[in-house]
Amino acid sequence: MALEPGDNDFIARIRQRHQVAPAPAPKPSRTFIVKITRDGKTTEDLFFDQAPSIGAIAGRAGTEAFVLSIDMVHHREDEKLAAE
């Protein structure tokens, strides 16, 4: 139902204003892996769903840890379905 200029149908105007837009394409799933060490001998992996900030890394690892590497792993849709 298209609204004409001067149309006073309140319900139609509200419905038109709140029509659901098509869902955006899903973003590729990815995981960020931060490899850290605290003693220089052992390493630990921290996993993040989005790109971690320095504060997020420090919040999880502490301020005494050293960051060795940050890797990003892309997950394909069929890999996610197989895991479920």
PDB file of N, CA, C and O in Angstrom, chain B, residues numbered from 101:
ATOM      1  N   MET B 101       0.849  -1.169   0.000  1.00  0.00           N
ATOM      2  CA  MET B 101       0.000   0.000   0.000  1.00  0.00           C
ATOM      3  C   MET B 101       0.894   1.231   0.000  1.00  0.00           C
ATOM      4  O   MET B 101       1.596   1.500   0.975  1.00  0.00           O
ATOM      5  N   ALA B 102       0.863   1.959  -1.075  1.00  0.00           N
ATOM      6  CA  ALA B 102       1.665   3.171  -1.182  1.00  0.00           C
ATOM      7  C   ALA B 102       0.870   4.339  -0.622  1.00  0.00           C
ATOM      8  O   ALA B 102      -0.336   4.457  -0.841  1.00  0.00           O
ATOM      9  N   LEU B 103       1.550   5.171   0.081  1.00  0.00           N
ATOM     10  CA  LEU B 103       0.890   6.330   0.664  1.00  0.00           C
ATOM     11  C   LEU B 103       0.894   7.478  -0.330  1.00  0.00           C
ATOM     12  O   LEU B 103       1.903   7.760  -0.977  1.00  0.00           O
ATOM     13  N   GLU B 104      -0.220   8.116  -0.435  1.00  0.00           N
ATOM     14  CA  GLU B 104      -0.353   9.286  -1.292  1.00  0.00           C
ATOM     15  C   GLU B 104      -0.119  10.528  -0.438  1.00  0.00           C
ATOM     16  O   GLU B 104      -0.401  10.511   0.760  1.00  0.00           O
ATOM     17  N   PRO B 105       0.391  11.600  -1.033  1.00  0.00           N
ATOM     18  CA  PRO B 105       0.554  12.830  -0.254  1.00  0.00           C
ATOM     19  C   PRO B 105      -0.789  13.250   0.339  1.00  0.00           C
ATOM     20  O   PRO B 105      -1.811  13.254  -0.347  1.00  0.00           O
ATOM     21  N   GLY B 106      -0.772  13.596   1.594  1.00  0.00           N
ATOM     22  CA  GLY B 106      -1.994  14.013   2.267  1.00  0.00           C
ATOM     23  C   GLY B 106      -2.791  12.852   2.833  1.00  0.00           C
ATOM     24  O   GLY B 106      -3.876  13.057   3.377  1.00  0.00           O
ATOM     25  N   ASP B 107      -2.269  11.628   2.714  1.00  0.00           N
ATOM     26  CA  ASP B 107      -2.977  10.465   3.241  1.00  0.00           C
ATOM     27  C   ASP B 107      -2.967  10.527   4.769  1.00  0.00           C
ATOM     28  O   ASP B 107      -1.919  10.760   5.370  1.00  0.00           O
ATOM     29  N   ASN B 108      -4.095  10.326   5.384  1.00  0.00           N
ATOM     30  CA  ASN B 108      -4.212  10.432   6.836  1.00  0.00           C
ATOM     31  C   ASN B 108      -4.326   9.078   7.525  1.00  0.00           C
ATOM     32  O   ASN B 108      -4.761   9.022   8.675  1.00  0.00           O
ATOM     33  N   ASP B 109      -3.953   7.993   6.867  1.00  0.00           N
ATOM     34  CA  ASP B 109      -4.052   6.661   7.463  1.00  0.00           C
ATOM     35  C   ASP B 109      -2.849   6.457   8.379  1.00  0.00           C
ATOM     36  O   ASP B 109      -1.762   6.097   7.928  1.00  0.00           O
ATOM     37  N   PHE B 110      -3.062   6.690   9.670  1.00  0.00           N
ATOM     38  CA  PHE B 110      -1.986   6.631  10.654  1.00  0.00           C
ATOM     39  C   PHE B 110      -1.347   5.245  10.724  1.00  0.00           C
ATOM     40  O   PHE B 110      -0.121   5.136  10.734  1.00  0.00           O
ATOM     41  N   ILE B 111      -2.149   4.196  10.772  1.00  0.00           N
ATOM     42  CA  ILE B 111      -1.634   2.835  10.880  1.00  0.00           C
ATOM     43  C   ILE B 111      -0.765   2.500   9.668  1.00  0.00           C
ATOM     44  O   ILE B 111       0.289   1.884   9.827  1.00  0.00           O
ATOM     45  N   ALA B 112      -1.171   2.881   8.494  1.00  0.00           N
ATOM     46  CA  ALA B 112      -0.386   2.602   7.287  1.00  0.00           C
ATOM     47  C   ALA B 112       0.946   3.336   7.334  1.00  0.00           C
ATOM     48  O   ALA B 112       1.966   2.790   6.914  1.00  0.00           O
ATOM     49  N   ARG B 113       0.950   4.567   7.839  1.00  0.00           N
ATOM     50  CA  ARG B 113       2.213   5.308   7.939  1.00  0.00           C
ATOM     51  C   ARG B 113       3.164   4.645   8.929  1.00  0.00           C
ATOM     52  O   ARG B 113       4.365   4.571   8.667  1.00  0.00           O
ATOM     53  N   ILE B 114       2.659   4.164  10.053  1.00  0.00           N
ATOM     54  CA  ILE B 114       3.498   3.483  11.044  1.00  0.00           C
ATOM     55  C   ILE B 114       4.044   2.183  10.465  1.00  0.00           C
ATOM     56  O   ILE B 114       5.228   1.887  10.626  1.00  0.00           O
ATOM     57  N   ARG B 115       3.202   1.405   9.793  1.00  0.00           N
ATOM     58  CA  ARG B 115       3.667   0.145   9.190  1.00  0.00           C
ATOM     59  C   ARG B 115       4.751   0.403   8.147  1.00  0.00           C
ATOM     60  O   ARG B 115       5.748  -0.316   8.083  1.00  0.00           O
ATOM     61  N   GLN B 116       4.548   1.427   7.339  1.00  0.00           N
ATOM     62  CA  GLN B 116       5.534   1.723   6.298  1.00  0.00           C
ATOM     63  C   GLN B 116       6.852   2.173   6.927  1.00  0.00           C
ATOM     64  O   GLN B 116       7.922   1.830   6.423  1.00  0.00           O
ATOM     65  N   ARG B 117       6.791   2.921   7.998  1.00  0.00           N
ATOM     66  CA  ARG B 117       7.994   3.411   8.664  1.00  0.00           C
ATOM     67  C   ARG B 117       8.785   2.272   9.295  1.00  0.00           C
ATOM     68  O   ARG B 117      10.012   2.341   9.370  1.00  0.00           O
ATOM     69  N   HIS B 118       8.102   1.226   9.749  1.00  0.00           N
ATOM     70  CA  HIS B 118       8.757   0.141  10.468  1.00  0.00           C
ATOM     71  C   HIS B 118       8.871  -1.150   9.654  1.00  0.00           C
ATOM     72  O   HIS B 118       9.013  -2.234  10.220  1.00  0.00           O
ATOM     73  N   GLN B 119       8.808  -1.031   8.339  1.00  0.00           N
ATOM     74  CA  GLN B 119       8.980  -2.225   7.516  1.00  0.00           C
ATOM     75  C   GLN B 119      10.381  -2.783   7.735  1.00  0.00           C
ATOM     76  O   GLN B 119      11.359  -2.043   7.844  1.00  0.00           O
ATOM     77  N   VAL B 120      10.445  -4.082   7.795  1.00  0.00           N
ATOM     78  CA  VAL B 120      11.716  -4.748   8.061  1.00  0.00           C
ATOM     79  C   VAL B 120      12.577  -4.728   6.795  1.00  0.00           C
ATOM     80  O   VAL B 120      12.146  -5.152   5.723  1.00  0.00           O
ATOM     81  N   ALA B 121      13.780  -4.233   6.946  1.00  0.00           N
ATOM     82  CA  ALA B 121      14.728  -4.222   5.840  1.00  0.00           C
ATOM     83  C   ALA B 121      15.317  -5.613   5.698  1.00  0.00           C
ATOM     84  O   ALA B 121      15.364  -6.365   6.671  1.00  0.00           O
ATOM     85  N   PRO B 122      15.770  -5.970   4.496  1.00  0.00           N
ATOM     86  CA  PRO B 122      16.390  -7.284   4.339  1.00  0.00           C
ATOM     87  C   PRO B 122      17.615  -7.416   5.238  1.00  0.00           C
ATOM     88  O   PRO B 122      18.368  -6.462   5.437  1.00  0.00           O
ATOM     89  N   ALA B 123      17.792  -8.595   5.762  1.00  0.00           N
ATOM     90  CA  ALA B 123      18.921  -8.839   6.673  1.00  0.00           C
ATOM     91  C   ALA B 123      20.235  -8.679   5.923  1.00  0.00           C
ATOM     92  O   ALA B 123      20.357  -9.142   4.789  1.00  0.00           O
ATOM     93  N   PRO B 124      21.221  -8.029   6.540  1.00  0.00           N
ATOM     94  CA  PRO B 124      22.513  -7.885   5.873  1.00  0.00           C
ATOM     95  C   PRO B 124      23.198  -9.239   5.741  1.00  0.00           C
ATOM     96  O   PRO B 124      22.943 -10.162   6.513  1.00  0.00           O
ATOM     97  N   ALA B 125      24.060  -9.333   4.760  1.00  0.00           N
ATOM     98  CA  ALA B 125      24.804 -10.576   4.553  1.00  0.00           C
ATOM     99  C   ALA B 125      25.649 -10.864   5.788  1.00  0.00           C
ATOM    100  O   ALA B 125      26.226  -9.944   6.366  1.00  0.00           O
ATOM    101  N   PRO B 126      25.729 -12.122   6.200  1.00  0.00           N
ATOM    102  CA  PRO B 126      26.527 -12.428   7.391  1.00  0.00           C
ATOM    103  C   PRO B 126      28.005 -12.139   7.158  1.00  0.00           C
ATOM    104  O   PRO B 126      28.550 -12.407   6.087  1.00  0.00           O
ATOM    105  N   LYS B 127      28.634 -11.588   8.185  1.00  0.00           N
ATOM    106  CA  LYS B 127      30.058 -11.297   8.095  1.00  0.00           C
ATOM    107  C   LYS B 127      30.836 -12.598   8.193  1.00  0.00           C
ATOM    108  O   LYS B 127      30.406 -13.533   8.868  1.00  0.00           O
ATOM    109  N   PRO B 128      31.964 -12.660   7.532  1.00  0.00           N
ATOM    110  CA  PRO B 128      32.755 -13.886   7.664  1.00  0.00           C
ATOM    111  C   PRO B 128      33.190 -14.064   9.112  1.00  0.00           C
ATOM    112  O   PRO B 128      33.650 -13.123   9.758  1.00  0.00           O
ATOM    113  N   SER B 129      33.040 -15.267   9.601  1.00  0.00           N
ATOM    114  CA  SER B 129      33.401 -15.545  10.987  1.00  0.00           C
ATOM    115  C   SER B 129      34.918 -15.647  11.098  1.00  0.00           C
ATOM    116  O   SER B 129      35.578 -16.248  10.251  1.00  0.00           O
ATOM    117  N   ARG B 130      35.446 -15.059  12.138  1.00  0.00           N
ATOM    118  CA  ARG B 130      36.894 -15.100  12.333  1.00  0.00           C
ATOM    119  C   ARG B 130      37.207 -15.094  13.826  1.00  0.00           C
ATOM    120  O   ARG B 130      36.420 -14.622  14.646  1.00  0.00           O
ATOM    121  N   THR B 131      38.363 -15.624  14.147  1.00  0.00           N
ATOM    122  CA  THR B 131      38.846 -15.678  15.519  1.00  0.00           C
ATOM    123  C   THR B 131      40.233 -15.068  15.565  1.00  0.00           C
ATOM    124  O   THR B 131      41.061 -15.325  14.691  1.00  0.00           O
ATOM    125  N   PHE B 132      40.485 -14.265  16.580  1.00  0.00           N
ATOM    126  CA  PHE B 132      41.805 -13.682  16.786  1.00  0.00           C
ATOM    127  C   PHE B 132      42.490 -14.464  17.900  1.00  0.00           C
ATOM    128  O   PHE B 132      41.919 -14.667  18.971  1.00  0.00           O
ATOM    129  N   ILE B 133      43.717 -14.900  17.636  1.00  0.00           N
ATOM    130  CA  ILE B 133      44.488 -15.673  18.613  1.00  0.00           C
ATOM    131  C   ILE B 133      45.713 -14.859  18.989  1.00  0.00           C
ATOM    132  O   ILE B 133      46.537 -14.528  18.137  1.00  0.00           O
ATOM    133  N   VAL B 134      45.825 -14.539  20.269  1.00  0.00           N
ATOM    134  CA  VAL B 134      46.961 -13.771  20.775  1.00  0.00           C
ATOM    135  C   VAL B 134      47.840 -14.724  21.570  1.00  0.00           C
ATOM    136  O   VAL B 134      47.394 -15.301  22.562  1.00  0.00           O
ATOM    137  N   LYS B 135      49.080 -14.893  21.144  1.00  0.00           N
ATOM    138  CA  LYS B 135      50.027 -15.762  21.836  1.00  0.00           C
ATOM    139  C   LYS B 135      50.851 -14.899  22.777  1.00  0.00           C
ATOM    140  O   LYS B 135      51.465 -13.916  22.360  1.00  0.00           O
ATOM    141  N   ILE B 136      50.859 -15.280  24.067  1.00  0.00           N
ATOM    142  CA  ILE B 136      51.569 -14.495  25.084  1.00  0.00           C
ATOM    143  C   ILE B 136      52.521 -15.394  25.875  1.00  0.00           C
ATOM    144  O   ILE B 136      52.416 -16.620  25.842  1.00  0.00           O
ATOM    145  N   THR B 137      53.443 -14.759  26.581  1.00  0.00           N
ATOM    146  CA  THR B 137      54.293 -15.453  27.545  1.00  0.00           C
ATOM    147  C   THR B 137      54.437 -14.568  28.766  1.00  0.00           C
ATOM    148  O   THR B 137      54.444 -13.340  28.680  1.00  0.00           O
ATOM    149  N   ARG B 138      54.550 -15.224  29.894  1.00  0.00           N
ATOM    150  CA  ARG B 138      54.760 -14.488  31.135  1.00  0.00           C
ATOM    151  C   ARG B 138      56.176 -14.683  31.665  1.00  0.00           C
ATOM    152  O   ARG B 138      56.730 -13.801  32.321  1.00  0.00           O
ATOM    153  N   ASP B 139      56.764 -15.861  31.370  1.00  0.00           N
ATOM    154  CA  ASP B 139      58.086 -16.170  31.904  1.00  0.00           C
ATOM    155  C   ASP B 139      59.155 -16.327  30.822  1.00  0.00           C
ATOM    156  O   ASP B 139      60.316 -16.575  31.146  1.00  0.00           O
ATOM    157  N   GLY B 140      58.796 -16.192  29.564  1.00  0.00           N
ATOM    158  CA  GLY B 140      59.760 -16.337  28.477  1.00  0.00           C
ATOM    159  C   GLY B 140      60.007 -17.775  28.071  1.00  0.00           C
ATOM    160  O   GLY B 140      60.757 -18.019  27.125  1.00  0.00           O
ATOM    161  N   LYS B 141      59.403 -18.735  28.753  1.00  0.00           N
ATOM    162  CA  LYS B 141      59.613 -20.154  28.453  1.00  0.00           C
ATOM    163  C   LYS B 141      58.343 -20.832  27.960  1.00  0.00           C
ATOM    164  O   LYS B 141      58.386 -21.618  27.015  1.00  0.00           O
ATOM    165  N   THR B 142      57.228 -20.537  28.586  1.00  0.00           N
ATOM    166  CA  THR B 142      55.959 -21.151  28.190  1.00  0.00           C
ATOM    167  C   THR B 142      55.096 -20.117  27.479  1.00  0.00           C
ATOM    168  O   THR B 142      55.219 -18.916  27.716  1.00  0.00           O
ATOM    169  N   THR B 143      54.226 -20.600  26.608  1.00  0.00           N
ATOM    170  CA  THR B 143      53.322 -19.709  25.885  1.00  0.00           C
ATOM    171  C   THR B 143      51.882 -20.088  26.192  1.00  0.00           C
ATOM    172  O   THR B 143      51.586 -21.208  26.608  1.00  0.00           O
ATOM    173  N   GLU B 144      51.013 -19.139  25.980  1.00  0.00           N
ATOM    174  CA  GLU B 144      49.579 -19.336  26.206  1.00  0.00           C
ATOM    175  C   GLU B 144      48.834 -18.638  25.085  1.00  0.00           C
ATOM    176  O   GLU B 144      49.232 -17.556  24.654  1.00  0.00           O
ATOM    177  N   ASP B 145      47.752 -19.250  24.605  1.00  0.00           N
ATOM    178  CA  ASP B 145      46.927 -18.648  23.561  1.00  0.00           C
ATOM    179  C   ASP B 145      45.668 -18.058  24.178  1.00  0.00           C
ATOM    180  O   ASP B 145      44.991 -18.704  24.978  1.00  0.00           O
ATOM    181  N   LEU B 146      45.366 -16.825  23.796  1.00  0.00           N
ATOM    182  CA  LEU B 146      44.123 -16.167  24.202  1.00  0.00           C
ATOM    183  C   LEU B 146      43.268 -16.010  22.950  1.00  0.00           C
ATOM    184  O   LEU B 146      43.772 -15.580  21.912  1.00  0.00           O
ATOM    185  N   PHE B 147      41.977 -16.351  23.030  1.00  0.00           N
ATOM    186  CA  PHE B 147      41.091 -16.306  21.877  1.00  0.00           C
ATOM    187  C   PHE B 147      40.102 -15.149  22.031  1.00  0.00           C
ATOM    188  O   PHE B 147      39.525 -14.947  23.099  1.00  0.00           O
ATOM    189  N   PHE B 148      39.918 -14.388  20.933  1.00  0.00           N
ATOM    190  CA  PHE B 148      38.996 -13.250  20.903  1.00  0.00           C
ATOM    191  C   PHE B 148      38.100 -13.382  19.680  1.00  0.00           C
ATOM    192  O   PHE B 148      38.551 -13.836  18.629  1.00  0.00           O
ATOM    193  N   ASP B 149      36.822 -12.986  19.806  1.00  0.00           N
ATOM    194  CA  ASP B 149      35.883 -13.016  18.686  1.00  0.00           C
ATOM    195  C   ASP B 149      36.025 -11.804  17.779  1.00  0.00           C
ATOM    196  O   ASP B 149      35.646 -11.855  16.608  1.00  0.00           O
ATOM    197  N   GLN B 150      36.564 -10.727  18.307  1.00  0.00           N
ATOM    198  CA  GLN B 150      36.785  -9.523  17.500  1.00  0.00           C
ATOM    199  C   GLN B 150      38.203  -9.026  17.763  1.00  0.00           C
ATOM    200  O   GLN B 150      38.859  -9.467  18.707  1.00  0.00           O
ATOM    201  N   ALA B 151      38.663  -8.118  16.932  1.00  0.00           N
ATOM    202  CA  ALA B 151      40.037  -7.634  17.053  1.00  0.00           C
ATOM    203  C   ALA B 151      40.271  -7.066  18.452  1.00  0.00           C
ATOM    204  O   ALA B 151      39.585  -6.129  18.858  1.00  0.00           O
ATOM    205  N   PRO B 152      41.227  -7.619  19.191  1.00  0.00           N
ATOM    206  CA  PRO B 152      41.430  -7.169  20.569  1.00  0.00           C
ATOM    207  C   PRO B 152      42.214  -5.860  20.637  1.00  0.00           C
ATOM    208  O   PRO B 152      43.131  -5.632  19.848  1.00  0.00           O
ATOM    209  N   SER B 153      41.849  -5.024  21.569  1.00  0.00           N
ATOM    210  CA  SER B 153      42.622  -3.809  21.827  1.00  0.00           C
ATOM    211  C   SER B 153      43.723  -4.155  22.820  1.00  0.00           C
ATOM    212  O   SER B 153      43.721  -5.238  23.406  1.00  0.00           O
ATOM    213  N   ILE B 154      44.652  -3.245  23.006  1.00  0.00           N
ATOM    214  CA  ILE B 154      45.717  -3.475  23.980  1.00  0.00           C
ATOM    215  C   ILE B 154      45.122  -3.633  25.373  1.00  0.00           C
ATOM    216  O   ILE B 154      45.587  -4.453  26.165  1.00  0.00           O
ATOM    217  N   GLY B 155      44.095  -2.846  25.669  1.00  0.00           N
ATOM    218  CA  GLY B 155      43.436  -2.951  26.960  1.00  0.00           C
ATOM    219  C   GLY B 155      42.760  -4.296  27.173  1.00  0.00           C
ATOM    220  O   GLY B 155      42.790  -4.839  28.278  1.00  0.00           O
ATOM    221  N   ALA B 156      42.140  -4.848  26.106  1.00  0.00           N
ATOM    222  CA  ALA B 156      41.492  -6.158  26.216  1.00  0.00           C
ATOM    223  C   ALA B 156      42.521  -7.256  26.460  1.00  0.00           C
ATOM    224  O   ALA B 156      42.285  -8.176  27.243  1.00  0.00           O
ATOM    225  N   ILE B 157      43.658  -7.154  25.786  1.00  0.00           N
ATOM    226  CA  ILE B 157      44.723  -8.147  25.985  1.00  0.00           C
ATOM    227  C   ILE B 157      45.269  -8.026  27.403  1.00  0.00           C
ATOM    228  O   ILE B 157      45.447  -9.037  28.083  1.00  0.00           O
ATOM    229  N   ALA B 158      45.537  -6.808  27.856  1.00  0.00           N
ATOM    230  CA  ALA B 158      46.063  -6.597  29.212  1.00  0.00           C
ATOM    231  C   ALA B 158      45.057  -7.037  30.263  1.00  0.00           C
ATOM    232  O   ALA B 158      45.441  -7.532  31.323  1.00  0.00           O
ATOM    233  N   GLY B 159      43.775  -6.860  29.981  1.00  0.00           N
ATOM    234  CA  GLY B 159      42.752  -7.277  30.924  1.00  0.00           C
ATOM    235  C   GLY B 159      42.722  -8.779  31.117  1.00  0.00           C
ATOM    236  O   GLY B 159      42.448  -9.262  32.216  1.00  0.00           O
ATOM    237  N   ARG B 160      43.001  -9.523  30.056  1.00  0.00           N
ATOM    238  CA  ARG B 160      42.996 -10.986  30.161  1.00  0.00           C
ATOM    239  C   ARG B 160      44.332 -11.556  30.584  1.00  0.00           C
ATOM    240  O   ARG B 160      44.386 -12.500  31.372  1.00  0.00           O
ATOM    241  N   ALA B 161      45.421 -10.988  30.064  1.00  0.00           N
ATOM    242  CA  ALA B 161      46.744 -11.568  30.296  1.00  0.00           C
ATOM    243  C   ALA B 161      47.467 -10.923  31.466  1.00  0.00           C
ATOM    244  O   ALA B 161      48.383 -11.518  32.036  1.00  0.00           O
ATOM    245  N   GLY B 162      47.071  -9.728  31.824  1.00  0.00           N
ATOM    246  CA  GLY B 162      47.803  -8.996  32.853  1.00  0.00           C
ATOM    247  C   GLY B 162      48.830  -8.083  32.202  1.00  0.00           C
ATOM    248  O   GLY B 162      49.145  -8.235  31.022  1.00  0.00           O
ATOM    249  N   THR B 163      49.347  -7.143  32.968  1.00  0.00           N
ATOM    250  CA  THR B 163      50.273  -6.157  32.398  1.00  0.00           C
ATOM    251  C   THR B 163      51.713  -6.644  32.382  1.00  0.00           C
ATOM    252  O   THR B 163      52.580  -5.980  31.813  1.00  0.00           O
ATOM    253  N   GLU B 164      51.983  -7.788  32.995  1.00  0.00           N
ATOM    254  CA  GLU B 164      53.348  -8.321  33.024  1.00  0.00           C
ATOM    255  C   GLU B 164      53.619  -9.292  31.874  1.00  0.00           C
ATOM    256  O   GLU B 164      54.751  -9.747  31.708  1.00  0.00           O
ATOM    257  N   ALA B 165      52.591  -9.618  31.072  1.00  0.00           N
ATOM    258  CA  ALA B 165      52.751 -10.578  29.976  1.00  0.00           C
ATOM    259  C   ALA B 165      53.332  -9.892  28.744  1.00  0.00           C
ATOM    260  O   ALA B 165      53.162  -8.689  28.548  1.00  0.00           O
ATOM    261  N   PHE B 166      54.020 -10.678  27.920  1.00  0.00           N
ATOM    262  CA  PHE B 166      54.578 -10.206  26.655  1.00  0.00           C
ATOM    263  C   PHE B 166      53.780 -10.824  25.516  1.00  0.00           C
ATOM    264  O   PHE B 166      53.520 -12.027  25.519  1.00  0.00           O
ATOM    265  N   VAL B 167      53.389 -10.003  24.538  1.00  0.00           N
ATOM    266  CA  VAL B 167      52.667 -10.498  23.364  1.00  0.00           C
ATOM    267  C   VAL B 167      53.692 -10.986  22.353  1.00  0.00           C
ATOM    268  O   VAL B 167      54.593 -10.248  21.955  1.00  0.00           O
ATOM    269  N   LEU B 168      53.543 -12.241  21.944  1.00  0.00           N
ATOM    270  CA  LEU B 168      54.454 -12.815  20.957  1.00  0.00           C
ATOM    271  C   LEU B 168      53.910 -12.693  19.546  1.00  0.00           C
ATOM    272  O   LEU B 168      54.658 -12.393  18.615  1.00  0.00           O
ATOM    273  N   SER B 169      52.614 -12.922  19.377  1.00  0.00           N
ATOM    274  CA  SER B 169      52.017 -12.817  18.043  1.00  0.00           C
ATOM    275  C   SER B 169      50.519 -12.636  18.165  1.00  0.00           C
ATOM    276  O   SER B 169      49.914 -12.963  19.186  1.00  0.00           O
ATOM    277  N   ILE B 170      49.928 -12.103  17.093  1.00  0.00           N
ATOM    278  CA  ILE B 170      48.480 -11.994  16.970  1.00  0.00           C
ATOM    279  C   ILE B 170      48.126 -12.559  15.606  1.00  0.00           C
ATOM    280  O   ILE B 170      48.586 -12.057  14.581  1.00  0.00           O
ATOM    281  N   ASP B 171      47.303 -13.608  15.594  1.00  0.00           N
ATOM    282  CA  ASP B 171      46.886 -14.256  14.348  1.00  0.00           C
ATOM    283  C   ASP B 171      45.380 -14.122  14.187  1.00  0.00           C
ATOM    284  O   ASP B 171      44.637 -14.039  15.165  1.00  0.00           O
ATOM    285  N   MET B 172      44.941 -14.103  12.917  1.00  0.00           N
ATOM    286  CA  MET B 172      43.519 -14.067  12.614  1.00  0.00           C
ATOM    287  C   MET B 172      43.195 -15.303  11.788  1.00  0.00           C
ATOM    288  O   MET B 172      43.838 -15.567  10.772  1.00  0.00           O
ATOM    289  N   VAL B 173      42.194 -16.056  12.229  1.00  0.00           N
ATOM    290  CA  VAL B 173      41.791 -17.273  11.535  1.00  0.00           C
ATOM    291  C   VAL B 173      40.382 -17.065  11.003  1.00  0.00           C
ATOM    292  O   VAL B 173      39.467 -16.747  11.763  1.00  0.00           O
ATOM    293  N   HIS B 174      40.206 -17.246   9.686  1.00  0.00           N
ATOM    294  CA  HIS B 174      38.878 -17.155   9.070  1.00  0.00           C
ATOM    295  C   HIS B 174      38.223 -18.527   9.106  1.00  0.00           C
ATOM    296  O   HIS B 174      38.867 -19.536   8.821  1.00  0.00           O
ATOM    297  N   HIS B 175      36.936 -18.565   9.458  1.00  0.00           N
ATOM    298  CA  HIS B 175      36.186 -19.814   9.493  1.00  0.00           C
ATOM    299  C   HIS B 175      35.181 -19.802   8.354  1.00  0.00           C
ATOM    300  O   HIS B 175      34.460 -18.824   8.157  1.00  0.00           O
ATOM    301  N   ARG B 176      35.140 -20.895   7.609  1.00  0.00           N
ATOM    302  CA  ARG B 176      34.146 -21.019   6.532  1.00  0.00           C
ATOM    303  C   ARG B 176      32.832 -21.460   7.141  1.00  0.00           C
ATOM    304  O   ARG B 176      32.802 -22.021   8.236  1.00  0.00           O
ATOM    305  N   GLU B 177      31.743 -21.205   6.430  1.00  0.00           N
ATOM    306  CA  GLU B 177      30.406 -21.555   6.929  1.00  0.00           C
ATOM    307  C   GLU B 177      30.271 -23.058   7.132  1.00  0.00           C
ATOM    308  O   GLU B 177      29.654 -23.487   8.108  1.00  0.00           O
ATOM    309  N   ASP B 178      30.838 -23.882   6.226  1.00  0.00           N
ATOM    310  CA  ASP B 178      30.675 -25.330   6.363  1.00  0.00           C
ATOM    311  C   ASP B 178      31.465 -25.862   7.575  1.00  0.00           C
ATOM    312  O   ASP B 178      31.090 -26.894   8.132  1.00  0.00           O
ATOM    313  N   GLU B 179      32.535 -25.193   7.992  1.00  0.00           N
ATOM    314  CA  GLU B 179      33.269 -25.605   9.185  1.00  0.00           C
ATOM    315  C   GLU B 179      32.429 -25.347  10.430  1.00  0.00           C
ATOM    316  O   GLU B 179      32.439 -26.152  11.361  1.00  0.00           O
ATOM    317  N   LYS B 180      31.700 -24.225  10.455  1.00  0.00           N
ATOM    318  CA  LYS B 180      30.878 -23.921  11.626  1.00  0.00           C
ATOM    319  C   LYS B 180      29.740 -24.928  11.742  1.00  0.00           C
ATOM    320  O   LYS B 180      29.400 -25.342  12.850  1.00  0.00           O
ATOM    321  N   LEU B 181      29.141 -25.331  10.616  1.00  0.00           N
ATOM    322  CA  LEU B 181      28.053 -26.275  10.666  1.00  0.00           C
ATOM    323  C   LEU B 181      28.530 -27.654  11.110  1.00  0.00           C
ATOM    324  O   LEU B 181      27.816 -28.358  11.824  1.00  0.00           O
ATOM    325  N   ALA B 182      29.732 -28.043  10.691  1.00  0.00           N
ATOM    326  CA  ALA B 182      30.256 -29.345  11.069  1.00  0.00           C
ATOM    327  C   ALA B 182      30.532 -29.399  12.573  1.00  0.00           C
ATOM    328  O   ALA B 182      30.409 -30.461  13.182  1.00  0.00           O
ATOM    329  N   ALA B 183      30.898 -28.286  13.167  1.00  0.00           N
ATOM    330  CA  ALA B 183      31.193 -28.251  14.589  1.00  0.00           C
ATOM    331  C   ALA B 183      29.923 -28.331  15.421  1.00  0.00           C
ATOM    332  O   ALA B 183      29.959 -28.789  16.563  1.00  0.00           O
ATOM    333  N   GLU B 184      28.816 -27.896  14.870  1.00  0.00           N
ATOM    334  CA  GLU B 184      27.548 -27.910  15.618  1.00  0.00           C
ATOM    335  C   GLU B 184      26.969 -29.266  15.535  1.00  0.00           C
ATOM    336  O   GLU B 184      25.899 -29.516  16.092  1.00  0.00           O
TER     337      GLU B 184
END
